[in-house]
Amino acid sequence: MSDDADKTQDRLELEDAIRRKEMDGIKYLQGTGHCLNCGTKLNDLRRWCDKDCAEDWDYHVNRRK
């Protein structure tokens, strides 16, 4: 029989798995015509306007994990 500590641990593990799954989805966002980091309008469906924005975006996403 599970005690409260086991139930709490199971809940925390489930919440962590959901959070990781949500963050994984962010990595595969489609281009929108705007930079996902700074919002600059782009003429194509790239996700970022330049390498610096891509790196900044990646840093902030990974920092939330």
Secondary structure, DSSP 8 states (H G I E B T S, - for coil): ---HHHHHHHHHHHHHHHHHHHHHHHHT----SB-TTT--B-SSS-S-SSHHHHHHHHHHHHHT-
